[in-house]
Amino acid sequence: MTVSVRVPTILRSYTGGEAVVTADPGSVREVIQSLDAAFPGIGGRLLDDSGQLRRFVNVYVGDEDVRLAKGLDTEVPPGGQVSVIPAVAGG
């Protein structure tokens, strides 16, 4: 079984325009690795050079912000949903 990943508009050029793609279950880190294998380059847009989530990228497993859980070690169960949401700035 896979997990579904909601991709923001700004990253859909990596997924051929798809808003929702699938990845292998596991930790958020493993889900991102699976995404990057299927859609080369997307991992570099989500993770910085040290392998951490980029500052302005928010990732949710279900309704839970992974930064408030176990970060990239947060488990995504089979059938689960991951949402990638870019931070919005303005004022």
Secondary structure, 3 states (H helix, E strand, C coil): CCEEEECCHHHCCCCCCCCEEEECCEEHHHHHHHHHHHCCCHHHHHECCCCCECCCEEEEECCEEHHHCCHHHCEECCCCEEEEEECCCCC
